Amino acid sequence: MPHDPWMRAVDRLTLDLDHRQLDEIEKKRQGGPLFLWFALGGLVYHEGKVASLYPANNQVTYEVSQSDWIKLLNQLEYGTYVTIEVPLERPSGLTGEIQKAAQALQEAVAAFRRGDYEEAVADCRPGLDALGLADDGKFTLKPWDQTASKDERFYWMRRALLSVTHLAHHPSGPRAVTSVSVPSGPIRWERADAEAAIAMLGTLIRQRTGSP
């Protein structure tokens, strides 16, 4: 076996990330793969000669696929809390329309992690519809009525959010070729829109489950 003049070593690079940094990465990733660039520097010994590695001239690119990154986010439980730390209720342990709402919430979070923000907003609609069925007939006052209860006012918040989700394509129907247009022009769905819809749906579900 020929002599290998190279000295080889295996090491592990670690990178500590908090949830705020993960949020920044997700904004830049925009639902696609993640690219990492490493600059290599140091001294190289080969055939009795020593040479220098300059970081500016020696870069290595490593691609993390979308699927692998999403698996990592799941392991880190990233997305359990969204923006304002609203715990996302899981369907297990829930029943009826509230369970359906929690299932829709999970679909919305999955779309959000893929970077499909319109899909995330659209996926919130069945959850809001389910909450509407759970509230059917309970509330009759208007939101500006001074005698309206807290629950009644939250009911109208759900109605308002449902109006927003109607601008996204229907989750059970085909995606429109072009964005929905309103008098002000085509709608562009941003990360912040999906965050707001998911956070509000999560809050409304949590309110009904009575979780601490």
N, CA and C of each residue as an Amber inpcrd file, in Angstrom:
protein
   636
   0.8560000  -1.1900000   0.0000000   0.0000000   0.0000000   0.0000000
   0.8880000   1.2340000   0.0000000   0.7400000   2.1580000  -0.9540000
   1.6310000   3.3150000  -1.0340000   1.4790000   4.2240000   0.1740000
   2.5940000   4.8790000   0.4830000   2.5780000   5.7960000   1.6220000
   1.7840000   7.0540000   1.2860000   0.9150000   7.4560000   2.1800000
   0.1210000   8.6670000   1.9820000   0.8110000   9.8050000   2.7110000
   1.3750000  10.7750000   1.9590000   2.1150000  11.8500000   2.6210000
   1.2210000  12.8570000   3.3300000  -0.1000000  12.7660000   3.0880000
  -0.9860000  13.7490000   3.7080000  -1.3690000  13.3120000   5.1220000
  -1.4410000  14.2400000   6.0010000  -1.9460000  13.9700000   7.3520000
  -3.4230000  14.3310000   7.3650000  -4.2450000  13.3800000   7.6780000
  -5.6810000  13.6130000   7.6790000  -6.2060000  13.6230000   9.1110000
  -7.1580000  14.5050000   9.3590000  -7.7740000  14.5860000  10.6870000
  -9.2600000  14.8420000  10.5090000 -10.0390000  14.3220000  11.4150000
 -11.4820000  14.5240000  11.3880000 -11.8700000  15.3260000  12.6150000
 -12.6260000  16.3720000  12.4100000 -13.0510000  17.2100000  13.5210000
 -14.5120000  17.5770000  13.3110000 -15.1350000  18.0470000  14.3390000
 -16.5430000  18.4250000  14.2570000 -16.6680000  19.9090000  14.5400000
 -17.3400000  20.6050000  13.6260000 -17.6110000  22.0180000  13.8170000
 -18.9670000  22.1790000  14.4990000 -19.0250000  22.9940000  15.5020000
 -20.2860000  23.2320000  16.2130000 -20.6660000  24.7020000  16.0900000
 -21.9510000  24.9380000  16.0280000 -22.4710000  26.2970000  15.9190000
 -23.6640000  26.4220000  16.8550000 -23.5440000  27.2790000  17.8340000
 -24.6190000  27.4880000  18.8030000 -25.5940000  28.5330000  18.2560000
 -26.8810000  28.1690000  18.2140000 -27.9120000  29.0570000  17.6920000
 -29.0510000  29.1750000  18.6910000 -29.5620000  30.3860000  18.8640000
 -30.7740000  30.5470000  19.6670000 -31.9490000  30.7800000  18.7100000
 -33.1580000  30.8840000  19.2450000 -34.3380000  30.9870000  18.3960000
 -34.3460000  32.2890000  17.5970000 -33.7730000  33.3430000  18.1440000
 -33.7250000  34.5970000  17.3930000 -32.8360000  34.4480000  16.1660000
 -31.7060000  33.7600000  16.3230000 -30.8210000  33.5340000  15.1850000
 -31.4730000  32.6070000  14.1650000 -32.2150000  31.6050000  14.6450000
 -32.9410000  30.7240000  13.7190000 -33.9800000  31.5190000  12.9230000
 -34.6230000  32.4860000  13.5770000 -35.5690000  33.3340000  12.8540000
 -34.8760000  34.0780000  11.7190000 -33.6790000  34.5980000  11.9830000
 -32.9330000  35.3280000  10.9560000 -32.5400000  34.3960000   9.8020000
 -32.1230000  33.1720000  10.1510000 -31.7730000  32.2050000   9.1160000
 -32.9850000  31.8910000   8.2490000 -34.1480000  31.7100000   8.8920000
 -35.3560000  31.3820000   8.1390000 -35.7700000  32.5120000   7.2000000
 -35.5400000  33.7570000   7.6210000 -35.8650000  34.8860000   6.7570000
 -34.9940000  34.8700000   5.5040000 -33.7190000  34.5430000   5.6720000
 -32.7960000  34.5220000   4.5420000 -32.9970000  33.2680000   3.6810000
 -33.3520000  32.1450000   4.3280000 -33.5230000  30.8860000   3.6000000
 -34.7140000  30.9470000   2.6660000 -35.7860000  31.6420000   3.0700000
 -36.9790000  31.8150000   2.2390000 -37.5480000  30.4900000   1.7420000
 -37.5050000  29.4590000   2.6050000 -38.1110000  28.1820000   2.2610000
 -37.2580000  27.2660000   1.4150000 -36.0540000  27.7100000   1.0260000
 -35.1890000  26.8850000   0.1870000 -34.1210000  26.1650000   0.9930000
 -33.1230000  25.6130000   0.3170000 -32.0160000  24.9680000   1.0340000
 -31.1620000  26.0150000   1.7380000 -30.2800000  25.5430000   2.6040000
 -29.3980000  26.4270000   3.3590000 -27.9630000  26.1950000   2.9020000
 -27.2580000  27.2750000   2.6130000 -25.8740000  27.1790000   2.1620000
 -24.9460000  27.7460000   3.2280000 -23.9180000  26.9780000   3.5560000
 -22.9100000  27.3990000   4.5210000 -21.5720000  27.5380000   3.8110000
 -20.8690000  28.6130000   4.0710000 -19.5620000  28.8480000   3.4770000
 -18.4990000  28.8300000   4.5740000 -17.4690000  28.0300000   4.3790000
 -16.3720000  27.9200000   5.3310000 -15.1000000  28.4580000   4.6840000
 -14.3950000  29.3380000   5.3830000 -13.1120000  29.8410000   4.9150000
 -12.0060000  29.0680000   5.6400000 -11.0940000  28.4640000   4.8660000
 -10.0540000  27.6120000   5.4170000  -8.7180000  28.3450000   5.4370000
  -8.0630000  28.2760000   6.5710000  -6.7440000  28.8960000   6.7030000
  -5.8190000  28.0160000   7.5110000  -4.5170000  28.2670000   7.3940000
  -3.5590000  27.4910000   8.1750000  -2.3390000  27.1200000   7.3560000
  -1.6110000  26.1110000   7.8300000  -0.4080000  25.6300000   7.1500000
  -0.6230000  24.2100000   6.6480000  -0.1010000  23.9280000   5.4690000
  -0.2030000  22.5990000   4.8700000   1.2060000  22.0600000   4.6400000
   1.4390000  20.8360000   5.0940000   2.7470000  20.1870000   4.8970000
   2.5850000  19.0730000   3.8800000   3.3680000  19.1230000   2.8100000
   3.2710000  18.1120000   1.7620000   4.6420000  17.9470000   1.0970000
   5.1160000  16.6700000   1.0830000   6.3900000  16.3220000   0.4490000
   7.5450000  17.2010000   0.9300000   7.5700000  17.3670000   2.2480000
   8.6730000  18.1010000   2.8470000   8.5740000  19.6020000   2.7270000
   7.4810000  20.0990000   2.1860000   7.3360000  21.5400000   2.0270000
   6.1370000  22.0270000   2.8220000   6.2430000  23.2470000   3.3080000
   5.1720000  23.8810000   4.0680000   4.5900000  25.0130000   3.2310000
   3.3030000  25.0210000   3.1000000   2.6140000  26.0800000   2.3590000
   1.4960000  26.6540000   3.2210000   1.1260000  27.8710000   2.9200000
   0.0740000  28.5570000   3.6750000  -1.2490000  28.4920000   2.9270000
  -2.3090000  28.3000000   3.7110000  -3.6690000  28.3840000   3.1760000
  -4.2550000  29.7280000   3.6020000  -4.6610000  30.5220000   2.6300000
  -5.2350000  31.8220000   2.9390000  -6.7510000  31.7460000   2.8340000
  -7.4670000  32.1310000   3.8980000  -8.9320000  32.0070000   3.9070000
  -9.6040000  32.6700000   2.7120000  -9.0280000  33.7830000   2.2320000
  -9.6580000  34.4850000   1.1100000  -9.6240000  33.6600000  -0.1730000
  -8.6970000  32.7290000  -0.2550000  -8.5470000  31.9280000  -1.4680000
  -9.0720000  30.5100000  -1.3370000  -9.4790000  30.1280000  -0.1420000
  -9.8850000  28.7380000   0.0890000 -11.2200000  28.7040000   0.8280000
 -12.2690000  28.5370000   0.0730000 -13.6030000  28.4790000   0.6540000
 -14.2840000  27.1690000   0.2620000 -15.0250000  26.6260000   1.2130000
 -15.7770000  25.3960000   0.9790000 -17.2500000  25.7020000   1.1880000
 -18.0760000  25.2840000   0.2380000 -19.5150000  25.4910000   0.3350000
 -20.1950000  24.1730000   0.6890000 -21.0760000  24.2370000   1.6770000
 -21.8210000  23.0440000   2.0850000 -23.3130000  23.3650000   2.0070000
 -24.0400000  22.5320000   1.2930000 -25.4780000  22.7500000   1.1350000
 -26.2650000  21.8180000   2.0500000 -27.1760000  22.4100000   2.8270000
 -28.1110000  21.6440000   3.6600000 -29.4470000  21.6650000   2.9370000
 -29.9350000  20.5050000   2.5200000 -31.1840000  20.4470000   1.7590000
 -32.3570000  20.9400000   2.6000000 -33.4150000  21.3480000   1.9170000
 -34.6040000  21.8250000   2.6160000 -35.1520000  20.7700000   3.5660000
 -35.2170000  19.5050000   3.0950000 -35.7890000  18.4360000   3.9310000
 -34.9370000  18.1780000   5.1660000 -33.5990000  18.1810000   5.0130000
 -32.7240000  17.9540000   6.1620000 -32.8270000  19.0970000   7.1600000
 -32.9460000  20.3240000   6.6540000 -33.0320000  21.4710000   7.5630000
 -34.3470000  21.4580000   8.3340000 -35.4500000  21.0670000   7.6550000
 -36.7380000  20.9940000   8.3390000 -36.7020000  19.9190000   9.4270000
 -36.0170000  18.7890000   9.1440000 -35.8770000  17.7480000  10.1640000
 -35.1410000  18.2900000  11.3810000 -34.0920000  19.0820000  11.1260000
 -33.3340000  19.6710000  12.2270000 -34.1930000  20.6400000  13.0260000
 -34.9880000  21.4470000  12.3230000 -35.8690000  22.3900000  13.0190000
 -36.8690000  21.6430000  13.9020000 -37.3580000  20.5010000  13.4020000
 -38.2880000  19.7010000  14.2020000 -37.6090000  19.1510000  15.4500000
 -36.3530000  18.7120000  15.3100000 -35.6050000  18.1990000  16.4570000
 -35.3710000  19.2910000  17.4940000 -35.1670000  20.5140000  17.0070000
 -34.9470000  21.6430000  17.9080000 -36.2530000  22.2020000  18.4530000
 -37.3900000  21.6440000  17.9620000 -38.7250000  22.1280000  18.3240000
 -38.9050000  23.5820000  17.9360000 -38.1970000  23.9930000  16.8760000
 -38.3840000  25.3430000  16.3610000 -39.7630000  25.4220000  15.7180000
 -40.5310000  26.4210000  16.0800000 -41.8950000  26.5290000  15.5810000
 -42.9080000  26.1480000  16.6360000 -42.4670000  25.5110000  17.7540000
 -43.3810000  25.2760000  18.8620000 -43.8900000  26.6080000  19.3950000
 -43.0050000  27.6120000  19.3280000 -43.3930000  28.9650000  19.6760000
 -43.1340000  29.8540000  18.4660000 -44.0950000  30.6670000  18.0850000
 -43.9880000  31.4910000  16.8950000 -44.0330000  32.9650000  17.2880000
 -42.9630000  33.6570000  17.0490000 -42.8630000  35.1020000  17.1790000
 -43.1220000  35.6080000  18.6020000 -44.3720000  35.5080000  19.0700000
 -44.6910000  36.0290000  20.3880000 -44.8710000  34.8980000  21.3960000
 -44.3030000  33.7830000  21.0970000 -44.3100000  32.6250000  21.9880000
 -45.7200000  32.1760000  22.3510000 -46.5120000  31.9220000  21.3230000
 -47.8330000  31.3310000  21.5080000 -47.6950000  29.8300000  21.3500000
 -47.8830000  29.0470000  22.4140000 -47.7620000  27.5880000  22.2820000
 -48.7650000  27.0550000  21.2690000 -48.2990000  26.1860000  20.4000000
 -49.1590000  25.6240000  19.3710000 -49.7750000  24.3230000  19.8740000
 -51.0810000  24.3230000  20.0290000 -51.7880000  23.1610000  20.5630000
 -51.7110000  21.9900000  19.5830000 -51.4980000  20.7860000  20.1070000
 -51.4520000  19.5840000  19.2810000 -52.8390000  18.9180000  19.2870000
 -53.2320000  18.2950000  18.1680000 -54.5640000  17.6820000  18.0890000
 -54.7840000  16.5670000  19.1020000 -53.7080000  15.8550000  19.4710000
 -53.8740000  14.7530000  20.4270000 -54.4070000  15.2980000  21.7410000
 -55.4410000  14.6520000  22.2400000 -56.0450000  15.0920000  23.4980000
 -57.2080000  16.0400000  23.2990000 -57.3950000  16.5590000  22.0810000
 -58.5180000  17.4390000  21.7900000 -59.5960000  16.6600000  21.0560000
 -60.7800000  17.2070000  21.0070000 -61.8860000  16.5210000  20.3440000
 -62.6910000  17.5150000  19.5170000 -63.5170000  16.9670000  18.6440000
 -64.4770000  17.7710000  17.9000000 -63.8570000  18.8410000  17.0330000
 -64.5290000  19.9900000  16.9580000 -64.0920000  21.0830000  16.0990000
 -62.7640000  21.6760000  16.5600000 -62.5030000  21.6540000  17.8580000
 -61.2330000  22.1900000  18.3640000 -60.0700000  21.3370000  17.8660000
 -60.2760000  20.0310000  17.7940000 -59.2420000  19.1470000  17.2540000
 -58.9890000  19.4460000  15.7820000 -60.0730000  19.6840000  15.0190000
 -59.9220000  20.0230000  13.6070000 -59.1540000  21.3350000  13.4490000
 -59.4110000  22.2800000  14.3290000 -58.7080000  23.5610000  14.2760000
 -57.2210000  23.3680000  14.5450000 -56.8950000  22.5030000  15.5130000
 -55.4880000  22.2350000  15.8370000 -54.7910000  21.5150000  14.6880000
 -55.5080000  20.6360000  13.9910000 -54.9280000  19.9560000  12.8330000
 -54.6220000  20.9560000  11.7200000 -55.5440000  21.8980000  11.5010000
 -55.3160000  22.9410000  10.4950000 -54.1150000  23.7960000  10.8880000
 -53.9690000  24.0470000  12.1670000 -52.8310000  24.8280000  12.6540000
 -51.5120000  24.1190000  12.3450000 -51.4770000  22.8010000  12.5120000
 -50.2650000  22.0550000  12.1910000 -49.9400000  22.1430000  10.7000000
 -50.9650000  22.0750000   9.8510000 -50.7480000  22.2090000   8.4090000
 -50.1780000  23.5820000   8.0810000 -50.6920000  24.6060000   8.7420000
 -50.2140000  25.9650000   8.5000000 -48.7530000  26.1180000   8.9180000
 -48.3920000  25.5280000  10.0540000 -47.0120000  25.6100000  10.5260000
 -46.0790000  24.8790000   9.5630000 -46.5180000  23.7200000   9.0430000
 -45.6950000  22.9660000   8.0940000 -45.4480000  23.7930000   6.8300000
 -46.4850000  24.4680000   6.3240000 -46.3200000  25.3220000   5.1420000
 -45.4080000  26.4970000   5.4460000 -45.5330000  27.0390000   6.6370000
 -44.6820000  28.1620000   7.0620000 -43.2140000  27.7520000   7.0550000
 -42.9130000  26.5550000   7.5460000 -41.5320000  26.0820000   7.5850000
 -40.9800000  25.8500000   6.1840000 -41.8460000  25.5100000   5.2450000
 -41.4080000  25.3390000   3.8600000 -41.1930000  26.6720000   3.1630000
 -41.6360000  27.7450000   3.8020000 -41.5080000  29.0570000   3.1940000
 -42.6600000  29.4060000   2.2820000 -43.7370000  28.6150000   2.3060000
 -44.9100000  28.8820000   1.4750000 -45.9040000  29.6690000   2.3240000
 -45.7830000  30.9830000   2.2990000 -46.5340000  31.8240000   3.2290000
 -48.0070000  31.9720000   2.8450000 -48.3030000  31.9750000   1.5450000
 -49.7130000  32.0080000   1.1510000 -50.4090000  30.7190000   1.5730000
 -49.7330000  29.5840000   1.3860000 -50.3010000  28.2970000   1.7970000
 -50.5420000  28.2800000   3.3040000 -49.6230000  28.8610000   4.0570000
 -49.7720000  28.9010000   5.5170000 -51.0230000  29.6790000   5.9100000
 -51.2350000  30.8240000   5.2580000 -52.4340000  31.6170000   5.5430000
 -53.6860000  30.8480000   5.1320000 -53.6370000  30.2230000   3.9440000
 -54.7900000  29.4630000   3.4570000 -55.1240000  28.2970000   4.3880000
 -54.0870000  27.6460000   4.9300000 -54.3190000  26.4920000   5.8010000
 -54.9620000  26.8890000   7.1250000 -54.8910000  28.1690000   7.4820000
 -55.5310000  28.6250000   8.7220000 -57.0580000  28.6780000   8.5720000
 -57.5340000  28.7990000   7.3220000 -58.9730000  28.9900000   7.1000000
 -59.8180000  27.8320000   7.6410000 -59.4810000  26.5400000   7.3520000
 -60.3020000  25.4630000   7.9230000 -60.3160000  25.4820000   9.4540000
 -59.2090000  25.9070000  10.0610000 -59.1780000  25.9980000  11.5220000
 -60.1260000  27.0590000  12.0410000 -60.1690000  28.2030000  11.3490000
 -61.0820000  29.2780000  11.7420000 -62.5270000  28.8700000  11.5050000
 -62.7750000  28.1360000  10.4000000 -64.1300000  27.6300000  10.1370000
 -64.5670000  26.6610000  11.2370000 -63.6380000  25.8060000  11.6640000
 -63.9690000  24.8430000  12.7220000 -64.3080000  25.5580000  14.0280000
 -63.5460000  26.6040000  14.3530000 -63.8470000  27.3690000  15.5610000
 -65.2000000  28.0610000  15.4340000 -65.5380000  28.4770000  14.2050000
 -66.8430000  29.0910000  13.9950000 -67.9780000  28.1160000  14.2580000
 -67.7950000  26.8610000  13.8460000 -68.8190000  25.8410000  14.1240000
 -68.9290000  25.5790000  15.6280000 -67.7780000  25.6240000  16.3130000
 -67.7980000  25.4190000  17.7690000 -68.5240000  26.5580000  18.4730000
 -68.4780000  27.7630000  17.8810000 -69.1180000  28.9340000  18.4940000
 -70.5310000  29.1700000  17.9750000 -71.0100000  28.3100000  17.0900000
 -72.2750000  28.5450000  16.3970000 -73.4110000  28.8310000  17.3790000
 -74.0540000  29.9930000  17.1840000 -75.2120000  30.3530000  17.9890000
 -74.9100000  30.9250000  19.3590000 -73.6320000  30.9880000  19.7310000
 -73.3030000  31.4580000  21.0830000 -73.3120000  32.9810000  21.2030000
 -72.9760000  33.6570000  20.0980000 -72.7700000  35.0950000  20.1800000
 -73.6700000  35.8110000  19.1880000 -74.3390000  36.8660000  19.6580000
 -75.2750000  37.6120000  18.8090000 -75.0160000  39.1100000  18.8300000
 -74.2290000  39.5930000  19.7600000 -73.9850000  41.0290000  19.8760000
 -72.9480000  41.4850000  18.8540000 -72.8880000  42.7830000  18.6240000
 -71.9010000  43.3770000  17.7460000 -70.6300000  43.6950000  18.5350000
 -69.4640000  43.7320000  17.8790000 -68.2160000  43.9400000  18.6090000
 -68.1330000  45.2850000  19.3160000 -68.8910000  46.2780000  18.8410000
 -68.8460000  47.5910000  19.4850000 -69.8880000  47.7370000  20.6080000
 -70.6850000  46.6930000  20.8200000 -71.6750000  46.7290000  21.8970000
 -70.9620000  46.7040000  23.2470000 -71.2470000  47.6750000  24.0920000
 -70.5660000  47.7950000  25.3760000 -70.8110000  46.6020000  26.2960000
 -71.9070000  45.8780000  26.0600000 -72.2230000  44.7440000  26.9340000
 -71.6190000  43.4290000  26.4260000 -70.9090000  43.4730000  25.2840000
 -70.3070000  42.2530000  24.7350000 -69.2370000  41.7230000  25.6760000
 -69.2430000  40.4170000  25.8600000 -68.2680000  39.7800000  26.7520000
 -66.9100000  39.6720000  26.0730000 -65.9170000  39.2700000  26.8570000
 -64.5730000  39.0630000  26.3050000 -64.6070000  37.9860000  25.2240000
 -65.2960000  36.8760000  25.4940000 -65.3650000  35.7920000  24.5150000
 -66.0370000  36.2590000  23.2330000 -67.0550000  37.1040000  23.3730000
 -67.7570000  37.6000000  22.1900000 -66.8370000  38.4760000  21.3440000
 -65.9990000  39.2540000  21.9880000 -65.0740000  40.1230000  21.2500000
 -63.9930000  39.2950000  20.5510000 -63.5400000  38.2190000  21.1870000
 -62.5970000  37.3250000  20.5230000 -63.2580000  36.6210000  19.3350000
 -64.5610000  36.3650000  19.4620000 -65.2960000  35.7690000  18.3560000
 -65.2220000  36.6750000  17.1220000 -65.3170000  37.9650000  17.3300000
 -65.2540000  38.8830000  16.2040000 -63.8270000  39.0210000  15.6790000
 -62.8620000  38.8020000  16.5010000 -61.4810000  38.7640000  16.0150000
 -61.2960000  37.5820000  15.0680000 -61.9130000  36.4500000  15.4090000
 -61.8510000  35.2830000  14.5210000 -62.5040000  35.6030000  13.1900000
 -63.6460000  36.2800000  13.2310000 -64.3350000  36.6470000  11.9890000
 -63.4560000  37.5610000  11.1350000 -62.7650000  38.4880000  11.7540000
 -61.9020000  39.4090000  11.0190000 -60.7340000  38.6630000  10.3720000
 -60.1300000  37.7280000  11.1140000 -59.0180000  36.9550000  10.5550000
 -59.5010000  36.0520000   9.4260000 -60.7070000  35.5200000   9.5530000
 -61.2680000  34.6880000   8.4870000 -61.3900000  35.4980000   7.1940000
 -61.7390000  36.7700000   7.3230000 -61.8280000  37.6390000   6.1560000
 -60.4770000  37.7760000   5.4620000 -59.4000000  37.8410000   6.2420000
 -58.0540000  37.9340000   5.6600000 -57.7080000  36.6500000   4.9120000
 -57.9920000  35.5090000   5.5090000 -57.6130000  34.2370000   4.8840000
 -58.3830000  33.9750000   3.5950000 -59.5290000  34.6330000   3.4000000
 -60.2910000  34.4450000   2.1610000 -59.5390000  35.0040000   0.9590000
 -58.5460000  35.8640000   1.1910000 -57.7650000  36.4130000   0.0850000
 -56.7590000  35.4050000  -0.4500000 -56.3980000  34.4080000   0.3620000
 -55.4840000  33.3500000  -0.0970000 -56.3010000  32.2840000  -0.8190000
 -55.6210000  31.4490000  -1.6100000 -56.3460000  30.4000000  -2.3200000
 -56.9620000  29.4260000  -1.3310000 -58.0020000  28.7460000  -1.7370000
 -58.6660000  27.7890000  -0.8440000 -57.7770000  26.5600000  -0.6970000
 -57.5200000  26.0980000   0.5500000 -56.5910000  24.9720000   0.7510000
 -57.0020000  23.6810000   0.0660000 -58.3090000  23.4770000  -0.1840000
 -58.7510000  22.2510000  -0.8340000 -58.8920000  22.4150000  -2.3430000
 -58.6040000  23.5990000  -2.8510000 -58.7450000  23.8530000  -4.2770000
 -57.3940000  24.1210000  -4.9140000 -57.3790000  24.2460000  -6.2580000
 -56.1130000  24.4910000  -6.9570000 -55.5770000  25.8820000  -6.6680000
 -54.2450000  26.0050000  -6.6500000 -53.6240000  27.3020000  -6.4470000
 -53.8270000  28.1560000  -7.7000000 -54.1590000  29.4150000  -7.4870000
 -54.3460000  30.3130000  -8.6170000 -53.0200000  30.5300000  -9.3280000
 -53.0930000  30.6940000 -10.6630000 -51.8820000  30.9170000 -11.4450000
 -51.2420000  32.2410000 -11.0680000 -52.0610000  33.2500000 -10.8300000
 -51.5580000  34.5500000 -10.4060000 -52.1460000  34.9020000  -9.0540000
 -51.5360000  35.8670000  -8.3960000 -52.0120000  36.2810000  -7.0850000
 -53.4060000  36.8860000  -7.1890000 -54.1650000  36.7700000  -6.1100000
 -55.4700000  37.4150000  -6.0500000 -55.2640000  38.9180000  -6.1510000
 -56.1320000  39.5780000  -6.8850000 -56.0170000  41.0210000  -7.0310000
 -57.1490000  41.7150000  -6.2840000 -56.8360000  42.8470000  -5.6920000
 -57.8140000  43.7080000  -5.0490000 -57.6340000  45.0750000  -5.6870000
 -58.5100000  46.0570000  -5.3930000 -58.3630000  47.3720000  -6.0250000
 -56.9590000  47.9700000  -5.9200000 -56.2320000  47.6490000  -4.8520000
 -54.8920000  48.2250000  -4.6720000 -53.8140000  47.4500000  -5.4230000
 -54.1740000  46.3130000  -6.0610000 -53.1940000  45.5560000  -6.8250000
 -53.0690000  44.1250000  -6.3310000 -52.2000000  43.3090000  -6.9720000
 -52.0000000  41.9070000  -6.5680000 -51.4950000  41.8000000  -5.1360000
 -51.8940000  40.7390000  -4.4680000 -51.4850000  40.5270000  -3.0790000
 -50.1820000  39.7400000  -3.0330000 -49.2270000  40.2220000  -2.2930000
 -47.9730000  39.5060000  -2.0740000 -47.9430000  39.0600000  -0.6130000
 -47.9180000  37.7520000  -0.4060000 -47.9600000  37.2110000   0.9430000
 -46.5510000  37.1480000   1.5110000 -46.3550000  37.7740000   2.6590000
 -45.0570000  37.8620000   3.3010000 -45.0010000  36.9450000   4.5210000
 -43.7830000  36.7400000   5.0090000 -43.5850000  35.9330000   6.2180000
 -44.3910000  36.4840000   7.3920000 -44.4020000  37.8170000   7.5200000
 -45.1180000  38.4390000   8.6420000 -46.6170000  38.1550000   8.5810000
 -47.1770000  38.0630000   7.3580000 -48.6060000  37.7430000   7.2240000
 -48.8970000  36.3530000   7.7820000 -48.0490000  35.3880000   7.4020000
 -48.2450000  34.0170000   7.8720000 -48.0370000  33.9310000   9.3850000
 -47.0310000  34.6490000   9.8920000 -46.7960000  34.6640000  11.3410000
 -48.0320000  35.1630000  12.0810000 -48.6160000  36.2550000  11.5810000
 -49.7820000  36.8410000  12.2500000 -50.9660000  35.8780000  12.2410000
 -51.2240000  35.2370000  11.0850000 -52.3650000  34.3250000  10.9800000
 -52.1840000  33.1150000  11.8960000 -50.9720000  32.5360000  11.8950000
 -50.7110000  31.3560000  12.7270000 -50.7850000  31.7090000  14.2030000
 -50.1730000  32.8370000  14.5730000 -50.1740000  33.2350000  15.9870000
 -51.5910000  33.4720000  16.4810000 -52.4260000  34.1230000  15.6450000
 -53.7970000  34.4150000  16.0660000 -54.6260000  33.1500000  16.1590000
 -54.4870000  32.2550000  15.1730000 -55.2280000  30.9940000  15.2390000
 -54.7860000  30.1920000  16.4610000 -53.4830000  30.1470000  16.7090000
 -52.9870000  29.4390000  17.8890000 -53.5460000  30.0180000  19.1760000
 -53.6590000  31.3560000  19.2440000 -54.2090000  32.0190000  20.4270000
 -55.6760000  31.6750000  20.6220000 -56.4450000  31.6850000  19.5220000
 -57.8800000  31.3980000  19.6340000 -58.1290000  29.9550000  20.0580000
 -57.3020000  29.0170000  19.5530000 -57.4520000  27.6210000  19.9680000
 -57.0870000  27.4700000  21.4330000 -55.9890000  28.0830000  21.8220000
 -55.5340000  27.9950000  23.2140000 -56.5750000  28.5660000  24.1690000
 -57.2130000  29.6330000  23.7650000 -58.2590000  30.2440000  24.5940000
 -59.4010000  29.2720000  24.8570000 -59.7230000  28.4480000  23.8530000
 -60.8530000  27.5300000  23.9960000 -60.4800000  26.2450000  24.7350000
 -59.1950000  25.9020000  24.7360000 -58.7920000  24.6790000  25.4570000
 -58.5960000  24.9370000  26.9410000 -58.4880000  26.1990000  27.3130000
 -58.2830000  26.5320000  28.7230000 -56.9170000  26.1640000  29.2310000
 -55.9140000  26.0570000  28.3250000 -54.5480000  25.7090000  28.7390000
 -53.9570000  26.8550000  29.5540000 -53.1370000  26.5330000  30.5760000
 -52.5290000  27.5910000  31.3790000 -51.4890000  28.3480000  30.5830000
